[in-house]
């Protein structure tokens, strides 16, 4: 039997990832988390994800700002989502 917190509300996660792709973020999947990174980070350009974070917070995601990244967590999504701001 799986604990209830192991379930994911795929509509919440999907909406965030679709918004990220529309905003030009690259989506990479790992077994325990999802990484969003800017396609232009390799060029030395730091993209601030204002629209993406605004969407996330409006949808119930909690954001923790760290040096060079923003970690997003949602109570209905078991995967952690990390926005990498630089290269």
Biopython code that builds the backbone (N, CA, C, O; Angstrom):
import numpy as np
from Bio.PDB.StructureBuilder import StructureBuilder

atoms = [
    (1, "UNK", "N", (0.837, -1.181, 0.000)),
    (1, "UNK", "CA", (0.000, 0.000, 0.000)),
    (1, "UNK", "C", (0.882, 1.245, 0.000)),
    (1, "UNK", "O", (1.816, 1.345, 0.796)),
    (2, "UNK", "N", (0.591, 2.193, -0.888)),
    (2, "UNK", "CA", (1.349, 3.437, -1.005)),
    (2, "UNK", "C", (0.736, 4.518, -0.124)),
    (2, "UNK", "O", (-0.488, 4.632, -0.051)),
    (3, "UNK", "N", (1.567, 5.310, 0.543)),
    (3, "UNK", "CA", (1.023, 6.443, 1.297)),
    (3, "UNK", "C", (0.358, 7.447, 0.357)),
    (3, "UNK", "O", (0.693, 7.516, -0.825)),
    (4, "UNK", "N", (-0.570, 8.210, 0.881)),
    (4, "UNK", "CA", (-1.321, 9.172, 0.063)),
    (4, "UNK", "C", (-0.418, 10.224, -0.559)),
    (4, "UNK", "O", (-0.698, 10.690, -1.663)),
    (5, "UNK", "N", (0.668, 10.614, 0.122)),
    (5, "UNK", "CA", (1.512, 11.676, -0.411)),
    (5, "UNK", "C", (2.346, 11.228, -1.604)),
    (5, "UNK", "O", (2.985, 12.063, -2.244)),
    (6, "UNK", "N", (2.361, 9.930, -1.924)),
    (6, "UNK", "CA", (3.100, 9.453, -3.088)),
    (6, "UNK", "C", (2.346, 9.688, -4.388)),
    (6, "UNK", "O", (2.895, 9.475, -5.469)),
    (7, "UNK", "N", (1.117, 10.117, -4.298)),
    (7, "UNK", "CA", (0.333, 10.377, -5.502)),
    (7, "UNK", "C", (0.613, 11.785, -6.014)),
    (7, "UNK", "O", (0.964, 12.685, -5.252)),
    (8, "UNK", "N", (0.453, 11.947, -7.297)),
    (8, "UNK", "CA", (0.688, 13.245, -7.922)),
    (8, "UNK", "C", (-0.559, 13.685, -8.670)),
    (8, "UNK", "O", (-1.177, 12.896, -9.385)),
    (9, "UNK", "N", (-0.922, 14.940, -8.500)),
    (9, "UNK", "CA", (-1.997, 15.535, -9.298)),
    (9, "UNK", "C", (-1.352, 15.979, -10.611)),
    (9, "UNK", "O", (-0.740, 17.045, -10.686)),
    (10, "UNK", "N", (-1.497, 15.153, -11.634)),
    (10, "UNK", "CA", (-0.800, 15.391, -12.902)),
    (10, "UNK", "C", (-1.271, 16.658, -13.598)),
    (10, "UNK", "O", (-0.504, 17.255, -14.352)),
    (11, "UNK", "N", (-2.497, 17.086, -13.372)),
    (11, "UNK", "CA", (-2.972, 18.310, -14.019)),
    (11, "UNK", "C", (-2.232, 19.530, -13.480)),
    (11, "UNK", "O", (-1.948, 20.460, -14.235)),
    (12, "UNK", "N", (-1.916, 19.541, -12.186)),
    (12, "UNK", "CA", (-1.175, 20.656, -11.586)),
    (12, "UNK", "C", (0.245, 20.689, -12.142)),
    (12, "UNK", "O", (0.739, 21.746, -12.535)),
    (13, "UNK", "N", (0.895, 19.534, -12.171)),
    (13, "UNK", "CA", (2.263, 19.457, -12.683)),
    (13, "UNK", "C", (2.309, 19.776, -14.173)),
    (13, "UNK", "O", (3.191, 20.509, -14.622)),
    (14, "UNK", "N", (1.381, 19.240, -14.931)),
    (14, "UNK", "CA", (1.337, 19.469, -16.373)),
    (14, "UNK", "C", (1.144, 20.946, -16.708)),
    (14, "UNK", "O", (1.782, 21.462, -17.626)),
    (15, "UNK", "N", (0.274, 21.623, -15.975)),
    (15, "UNK", "CA", (0.047, 23.053, -16.225)),
    (15, "UNK", "C", (1.323, 23.850, -15.996)),
    (15, "UNK", "O", (1.631, 24.761, -16.765)),
    (16, "UNK", "N", (2.071, 23.515, -14.941)),
    (16, "UNK", "CA", (3.328, 24.219, -14.668)),
    (16, "UNK", "C", (4.341, 23.961, -15.781)),
    (16, "UNK", "O", (4.997, 24.893, -16.247)),
    (17, "UNK", "N", (4.474, 22.713, -16.209)),
    (17, "UNK", "CA", (5.463, 22.378, -17.236)),
    (17, "UNK", "C", (5.102, 22.969, -18.596)),
    (17, "UNK", "O", (5.989, 23.396, -19.335)),
    (18, "UNK", "N", (3.819, 23.000, -18.937)),
    (18, "UNK", "CA", (3.401, 23.640, -20.197)),
    (18, "UNK", "C", (3.704, 25.132, -20.166)),
    (18, "UNK", "O", (4.162, 25.695, -21.160)),
    (19, "UNK", "N", (3.451, 25.772, -19.031)),
    (19, "UNK", "CA", (3.763, 27.198, -18.899)),
    (19, "UNK", "C", (5.263, 27.421, -19.038)),
    (19, "UNK", "O", (5.690, 28.366, -19.701)),
    (20, "UNK", "N", (6.057, 26.568, -18.423)),
    (20, "UNK", "CA", (7.513, 26.688, -18.512)),
    (20, "UNK", "C", (7.982, 26.572, -19.959)),
    (20, "UNK", "O", (8.824, 27.355, -20.400)),
    (21, "UNK", "N", (7.456, 25.618, -20.690)),
    (21, "UNK", "CA", (7.863, 25.451, -22.084)),
    (21, "UNK", "C", (7.440, 26.638, -22.938)),
    (21, "UNK", "O", (8.187, 27.059, -23.821)),
    (22, "UNK", "N", (6.259, 27.179, -22.689)),
    (22, "UNK", "CA", (5.819, 28.372, -23.432)),
    (22, "UNK", "C", (6.726, 29.563, -23.153)),
    (22, "UNK", "O", (6.945, 30.403, -24.025)),
    (23, "UNK", "N", (7.255, 29.630, -21.925)),
    (23, "UNK", "CA", (8.142, 30.731, -21.547)),
    (23, "UNK", "C", (9.582, 30.499, -22.013)),
    (23, "UNK", "O", (10.439, 31.356, -21.801)),
    (24, "UNK", "N", (9.860, 29.354, -22.642)),
    (24, "UNK", "CA", (11.192, 29.091, -23.185)),
    (24, "UNK", "C", (12.117, 28.325, -22.261)),
    (24, "UNK", "O", (13.331, 28.346, -22.459)),
    (25, "UNK", "N", (11.580, 27.648, -21.257)),
    (25, "UNK", "CA", (12.398, 26.862, -20.339)),
    (25, "UNK", "C", (12.514, 25.428, -20.844)),
    (25, "UNK", "O", (11.552, 24.869, -21.370)),
    (26, "UNK", "N", (13.683, 24.844, -20.685)),
    (26, "UNK", "CA", (13.937, 23.448, -21.035)),
    (26, "UNK", "C", (13.517, 22.586, -19.844)),
    (26, "UNK", "O", (13.824, 22.926, -18.701)),
    (27, "UNK", "N", (12.830, 21.493, -20.090)),
    (27, "UNK", "CA", (12.342, 20.601, -19.034)),
    (27, "UNK", "C", (13.145, 19.305, -19.093)),
    (27, "UNK", "O", (13.203, 18.650, -20.133)),
    (28, "UNK", "N", (13.770, 18.934, -17.961)),
    (28, "UNK", "CA", (14.541, 17.695, -17.867)),
    (28, "UNK", "C", (13.990, 16.877, -16.703)),
    (28, "UNK", "O", (13.757, 17.406, -15.616)),
    (29, "UNK", "N", (13.787, 15.591, -16.940)),
    (29, "UNK", "CA", (13.217, 14.711, -15.923)),
    (29, "UNK", "C", (14.299, 13.829, -15.317)),
    (29, "UNK", "O", (15.131, 13.269, -16.031)),
    (30, "UNK", "N", (14.280, 13.712, -14.002)),
    (30, "UNK", "CA", (15.126, 12.782, -13.255)),
    (30, "UNK", "C", (14.187, 11.930, -12.400)),
    (30, "UNK", "O", (13.016, 12.277, -12.248)),
    (31, "UNK", "N", (14.673, 10.832, -11.844)),
    (31, "UNK", "CA", (13.780, 9.975, -11.057)),
    (31, "UNK", "C", (13.125, 10.676, -9.863)),
    (31, "UNK", "O", (11.986, 10.366, -9.513)),
    (32, "UNK", "N", (13.828, 11.608, -9.245)),
    (32, "UNK", "CA", (13.307, 12.221, -8.021)),
    (32, "UNK", "C", (12.953, 13.698, -8.144)),
    (32, "UNK", "O", (12.423, 14.277, -7.196)),
    (33, "UNK", "N", (13.231, 14.321, -9.281)),
    (33, "UNK", "CA", (12.891, 15.737, -9.440)),
    (33, "UNK", "C", (12.815, 16.108, -10.922)),
    (33, "UNK", "O", (13.165, 15.322, -11.802)),
    (34, "UNK", "N", (12.348, 17.320, -11.159)),
    (34, "UNK", "CA", (12.259, 17.865, -12.515)),
    (34, "UNK", "C", (13.060, 19.157, -12.526)),
    (34, "UNK", "O", (12.895, 20.001, -11.645)),
    (35, "UNK", "N", (13.922, 19.313, -13.511)),
    (35, "UNK", "CA", (14.769, 20.493, -13.610)),
    (35, "UNK", "C", (14.301, 21.356, -14.773)),
    (35, "UNK", "O", (14.135, 20.870, -15.892)),
    (36, "UNK", "N", (14.092, 22.631, -14.503)),
    (36, "UNK", "CA", (13.777, 23.608, -15.541)),
    (36, "UNK", "C", (14.984, 24.517, -15.669)),
    (36, "UNK", "O", (15.446, 25.080, -14.677)),
    (37, "UNK", "N", (15.498, 24.666, -16.874)),
    (37, "UNK", "CA", (16.648, 25.537, -17.084)),
    (37, "UNK", "C", (16.421, 26.381, -18.327)),
    (37, "UNK", "O", (15.700, 25.991, -19.246)),
    (38, "UNK", "N", (17.052, 27.540, -18.332)),
    (38, "UNK", "CA", (16.906, 28.455, -19.454)),
    (38, "UNK", "C", (17.735, 27.962, -20.629)),
    (38, "UNK", "O", (18.869, 27.515, -20.455)),
    (39, "UNK", "N", (17.174, 28.044, -21.811)),
    (39, "UNK", "CA", (17.908, 27.655, -23.015)),
    (39, "UNK", "C", (19.058, 28.617, -23.295)),
    (39, "UNK", "O", (20.009, 28.265, -23.993)),
    (40, "UNK", "N", (18.975, 29.830, -22.752)),
    (40, "UNK", "CA", (20.002, 30.834, -23.026)),
    (40, "UNK", "C", (21.059, 30.912, -21.932)),
    (40, "UNK", "O", (21.950, 31.758, -22.011)),
    (41, "UNK", "N", (20.988, 30.055, -20.911)),
    (41, "UNK", "CA", (21.949, 30.104, -19.811)),
    (41, "UNK", "C", (23.371, 29.829, -20.291)),
    (41, "UNK", "O", (24.323, 30.392, -19.751)),
    (42, "UNK", "N", (23.525, 28.976, -21.294)),
    (42, "UNK", "CA", (24.858, 28.669, -21.822)),
    (42, "UNK", "C", (25.509, 29.892, -22.456)),
    (42, "UNK", "O", (26.735, 29.966, -22.543)),
    (43, "UNK", "N", (24.699, 30.850, -22.899)),
    (43, "UNK", "CA", (25.219, 32.081, -23.497)),
    (43, "UNK", "C", (25.582, 33.106, -22.429)),
    (43, "UNK", "O", (26.029, 34.206, -22.754)),
    (44, "UNK", "N", (25.395, 32.759, -21.162)),
    (44, "UNK", "CA", (25.691, 33.691, -20.081)),
    (44, "UNK", "C", (24.543, 34.618, -19.745)),
    (44, "UNK", "O", (24.725, 35.586, -19.006)),
    (45, "UNK", "N", (23.366, 34.339, -20.274)),
    (45, "UNK", "CA", (22.194, 35.175, -20.025)),
    (45, "UNK", "C", (21.394, 34.551, -18.885)),
    (45, "UNK", "O", (21.034, 33.376, -18.947)),
    (46, "UNK", "N", (21.119, 35.330, -17.857)),
    (46, "UNK", "CA", (20.292, 34.852, -16.751)),
    (46, "UNK", "C", (18.874, 35.347, -16.982)),
    (46, "UNK", "O", (18.625, 36.550, -17.050)),
    (47, "UNK", "N", (17.957, 34.413, -17.101)),
    (47, "UNK", "CA", (16.550, 34.727, -17.329)),
    (47, "UNK", "C", (15.819, 34.637, -15.995)),
    (47, "UNK", "O", (15.886, 33.613, -15.316)),
    (48, "UNK", "N", (15.130, 35.691, -15.623)),
    (48, "UNK", "CA", (14.346, 35.667, -14.394)),
    (48, "UNK", "C", (12.940, 35.171, -14.718)),
    (48, "UNK", "O", (12.289, 35.702, -15.618)),
    (49, "UNK", "N", (12.473, 34.176, -14.005)),
    (49, "UNK", "CA", (11.204, 33.516, -14.332)),
    (49, "UNK", "C", (9.989, 34.178, -13.679)),
    (49, "UNK", "O", (9.212, 33.498, -13.008)),
    (50, "UNK", "N", (9.810, 35.475, -13.859)),
    (50, "UNK", "CA", (8.728, 36.194, -13.180)),
    (50, "UNK", "C", (7.355, 35.633, -13.536)),
    (50, "UNK", "O", (6.550, 35.367, -12.643)),
    (51, "UNK", "N", (7.077, 35.450, -14.815)),
    (51, "UNK", "CA", (5.756, 34.956, -15.226)),
    (51, "UNK", "C", (5.538, 33.524, -14.752)),
    (51, "UNK", "O", (4.437, 33.171, -14.329)),
    (52, "UNK", "N", (6.572, 32.706, -14.819)),
    (52, "UNK", "CA", (6.455, 31.314, -14.396)),
    (52, "UNK", "C", (6.224, 31.210, -12.886)),
    (52, "UNK", "O", (5.377, 30.435, -12.442)),
    (53, "UNK", "N", (6.962, 31.975, -12.106)),
    (53, "UNK", "CA", (6.791, 31.951, -10.647)),
    (53, "UNK", "C", (5.433, 32.531, -10.261)),
    (53, "UNK", "O", (4.797, 32.048, -9.324)),
    (54, "UNK", "N", (4.990, 33.549, -10.968)),
    (54, "UNK", "CA", (3.660, 34.121, -10.704)),
    (54, "UNK", "C", (2.578, 33.063, -10.954)),
    (54, "UNK", "O", (1.654, 32.921, -10.153)),
    (55, "UNK", "N", (2.691, 32.326, -12.056)),
    (55, "UNK", "CA", (1.748, 31.239, -12.344)),
    (55, "UNK", "C", (1.816, 30.164, -11.252)),
    (55, "UNK", "O", (0.786, 29.694, -10.769)),
    (56, "UNK", "N", (3.036, 29.784, -10.872)),
    (56, "UNK", "CA", (3.213, 28.725, -9.873)),
    (56, "UNK", "C", (2.583, 29.114, -8.538)),
    (56, "UNK", "O", (1.840, 28.330, -7.947)),
    (57, "UNK", "N", (2.875, 30.301, -8.072)),
    (57, "UNK", "CA", (2.314, 30.735, -6.783)),
    (57, "UNK", "C", (0.803, 30.858, -6.851)),
    (57, "UNK", "O", (0.114, 30.555, -5.877)),
    (58, "UNK", "N", (0.281, 31.296, -7.977)),
    (58, "UNK", "CA", (-1.165, 31.394, -8.148)),
    (58, "UNK", "C", (-1.850, 30.037, -8.182)),
    (58, "UNK", "O", (-3.048, 29.934, -7.920)),
    (59, "UNK", "N", (-1.084, 28.991, -8.506)),
    (59, "UNK", "CA", (-1.625, 27.630, -8.568)),
    (59, "UNK", "C", (-1.354, 26.830, -7.298)),
    (59, "UNK", "O", (-1.640, 25.634, -7.244)),
    (60, "UNK", "N", (-0.806, 27.483, -6.280)),
    (60, "UNK", "CA", (-0.579, 26.798, -5.006)),
    (60, "UNK", "C", (0.816, 26.254, -4.787)),
    (60, "UNK", "O", (1.061, 25.587, -3.782)),
    (61, "UNK", "N", (1.743, 26.521, -5.703)),
    (61, "UNK", "CA", (3.127, 26.077, -5.526)),
    (61, "UNK", "C", (3.812, 26.986, -4.512)),
    (61, "UNK", "O", (3.540, 28.185, -4.459)),
    (62, "UNK", "N", (4.697, 26.410, -3.712)),
    (62, "UNK", "CA", (5.502, 27.179, -2.769)),
    (62, "UNK", "C", (6.898, 27.310, -3.358)),
    (62, "UNK", "O", (7.465, 26.333, -3.848)),
    (63, "UNK", "N", (7.452, 28.519, -3.309)),
    (63, "UNK", "CA", (8.766, 28.773, -3.899)),
    (63, "UNK", "C", (9.783, 29.059, -2.803)),
    (63, "UNK", "O", (9.521, 29.833, -1.883)),
    (64, "UNK", "N", (10.947, 28.425, -2.912)),
    (64, "UNK", "CA", (12.071, 28.680, -2.020)),
    (64, "UNK", "C", (13.209, 29.174, -2.898)),
    (64, "UNK", "O", (13.685, 28.457, -3.778)),
    (65, "UNK", "N", (13.640, 30.402, -2.651)),
    (65, "UNK", "CA", (14.691, 31.008, -3.472)),
    (65, "UNK", "C", (16.043, 30.719, -2.836)),
    (65, "UNK", "O", (16.278, 31.030, -1.668)),
    (66, "UNK", "N", (16.927, 30.119, -3.626)),
    (66, "UNK", "CA", (18.297, 29.822, -3.200)),
    (66, "UNK", "C", (19.241, 30.483, -4.195)),
    (66, "UNK", "O", (18.806, 31.013, -5.217)),
    (67, "UNK", "N", (20.520, 30.450, -3.893)),
    (67, "UNK", "CA", (21.504, 31.025, -4.799)),
    (67, "UNK", "C", (21.490, 30.267, -6.124)),
    (67, "UNK", "O", (21.804, 29.078, -6.169)),
    (68, "UNK", "N", (21.130, 30.952, -7.189)),
    (68, "UNK", "CA", (21.160, 30.372, -8.526)),
    (68, "UNK", "C", (19.991, 29.486, -8.903)),
    (68, "UNK", "O", (19.964, 28.953, -10.012)),
    (69, "UNK", "N", (19.018, 29.313, -8.009)),
    (69, "UNK", "CA", (17.886, 28.456, -8.346)),
    (69, "UNK", "C", (16.662, 28.793, -7.503)),
    (69, "UNK", "O", (16.753, 29.458, -6.471)),
    (70, "UNK", "N", (15.534, 28.321, -7.970)),
    (70, "UNK", "CA", (14.275, 28.449, -7.241)),
    (70, "UNK", "C", (13.670, 27.052, -7.162)),
    (70, "UNK", "O", (13.449, 26.404, -8.186)),
    (71, "UNK", "N", (13.405, 26.595, -5.946)),
    (71, "UNK", "CA", (12.797, 25.279, -5.736)),
    (71, "UNK", "C", (11.291, 25.462, -5.576)),
    (71, "UNK", "O", (10.839, 26.318, -4.815)),
    (72, "UNK", "N", (10.524, 24.659, -6.291)),
    (72, "UNK", "CA", (9.066, 24.717, -6.228)),
    (72, "UNK", "C", (8.524, 23.404, -5.673)),
    (72, "UNK", "O", (8.954, 22.323, -6.075)),
    (73, "UNK", "N", (7.578, 23.511, -4.748)),
    (73, "UNK", "CA", (6.900, 22.337, -4.182)),
    (73, "UNK", "C", (5.406, 22.606, -4.147)),
    (73, "UNK", "O", (4.969, 23.732, -3.909)),
    (74, "UNK", "N", (4.633, 21.564, -4.385)),
    (74, "UNK", "CA", (3.171, 21.655, -4.315)),
    (74, "UNK", "C", (2.687, 20.482, -3.472)),
    (74, "UNK", "O", (3.195, 19.370, -3.619)),
    (75, "UNK", "N", (1.705, 20.713, -2.583)),
    (75, "UNK", "CA", (1.245, 19.622, -1.721)),
    (75, "UNK", "C", (0.660, 18.427, -2.480)),
    (75, "UNK", "O", (0.654, 17.316, -1.950)),
    (76, "UNK", "N", (0.175, 18.625, -3.689)),
    (76, "UNK", "CA", (-0.433, 17.537, -4.454)),
    (76, "UNK", "C", (0.527, 16.898, -5.457)),
    (76, "UNK", "O", (0.133, 16.004, -6.206)),
    (77, "UNK", "N", (1.789, 17.350, -5.478)),
    (77, "UNK", "CA", (2.768, 16.840, -6.446)),
    (77, "UNK", "C", (3.968, 16.305, -5.676)),
    (77, "UNK", "O", (4.565, 17.028, -4.878)),
    (78, "UNK", "N", (4.326, 15.043, -5.908)),
    (78, "UNK", "CA", (5.436, 14.469, -5.143)),
    (78, "UNK", "C", (6.801, 14.834, -5.711)),
    (78, "UNK", "O", (7.792, 14.814, -4.980)),
    (79, "UNK", "N", (6.877, 15.168, -6.999)),
    (79, "UNK", "CA", (8.152, 15.522, -7.613)),
    (79, "UNK", "C", (8.526, 16.956, -7.246)),
    (79, "UNK", "O", (7.685, 17.855, -7.277)),
    (80, "UNK", "N", (9.786, 17.156, -6.903)),
    (80, "UNK", "CA", (10.291, 18.505, -6.687)),
    (80, "UNK", "C", (10.616, 19.105, -8.051)),
    (80, "UNK", "O", (11.060, 18.400, -8.957)),
    (81, "UNK", "N", (10.396, 20.396, -8.189)),
    (81, "UNK", "CA", (10.708, 21.105, -9.427)),
    (81, "UNK", "C", (11.718, 22.185, -9.083)),
    (81, "UNK", "O", (11.502, 22.966, -8.156)),
    (82, "UNK", "N", (12.824, 22.236, -9.825)),
    (82, "UNK", "CA", (13.869, 23.221, -9.589)),
    (82, "UNK", "C", (14.070, 24.053, -10.840)),
    (82, "UNK", "O", (14.221, 23.512, -11.935)),
    (83, "UNK", "N", (14.071, 25.376, -10.678)),
    (83, "UNK", "CA", (14.385, 26.290, -11.774)),
    (83, "UNK", "C", (15.835, 26.711, -11.612)),
    (83, "UNK", "O", (16.183, 27.374, -10.635)),
    (84, "UNK", "N", (16.679, 26.336, -12.555)),
    (84, "UNK", "CA", (18.079, 26.746, -12.529)),
    (84, "UNK", "C", (18.185, 28.061, -13.290)),
    (84, "UNK", "O", (17.795, 28.145, -14.455)),
    (85, "UNK", "N", (18.715, 29.091, -12.626)),
    (85, "UNK", "CA", (18.744, 30.422, -13.225)),
    (85, "UNK", "C", (19.976, 30.680, -14.076)),
    (85, "UNK", "O", (19.901, 31.456, -15.028)),
    (86, "UNK", "N", (21.089, 30.067, -13.773)),
    (86, "UNK", "CA", (22.311, 30.302, -14.533)),
    (86, "UNK", "C", (22.832, 29.026, -15.151)),
    (86, "UNK", "O", (22.198, 27.973, -15.074)),
    (87, "UNK", "N", (24.004, 29.133, -15.768)),
    (87, "UNK", "CA", (24.601, 27.966, -16.442)),
    (87, "UNK", "C", (25.162, 26.971, -15.464)),
    (87, "UNK", "O", (25.697, 25.939, -15.870)),
]
sb = StructureBuilder()
sb.init_structure("model")
sb.init_model(0)
sb.init_chain("A")
sb.init_seg("    ")
for serial, (resi, resn, name, xyz) in enumerate(atoms, 1):
    if name == "N":
        sb.init_residue(resn, " ", resi, " ")
    sb.init_atom(name, np.array(xyz, "f"), 0.0, 1.0, " ", f" {name:<3s}", serial, name[0])
structure = sb.get_structure()
